[in-house]
Amino acid sequence: MLVSPETKVGPLLDEHPELEEVLIGLSPEYRRLKNPILRRTVARVATLAQVAKVGGLPVPDLVNVLRRALGQDA
């Protein structure tokens, strides 16, 4: 899966569960991803661009951190 601003958080974490800790390390706001109800609902429709705003991060920074964690080109 290529990580982009339009990537949905839920499917990304389903495919790469190791990214949960990477996200939590970027912003305390992302600890909410551990909530199973939130994971089944909001995370299914939320894009990385939307999640970046919640965490107060620039979208390109968030996407590039996740890409690097997966060994993809930034």
Secondary structure, 3 states (H helix, E strand, C coil): CCCCCCCEHHHHHHHCCCHHHHHHHHCHHHHHHHCHHHHHCHHHHCEHHHHHHHHCCCHHHHHHHHHHHCCCCC
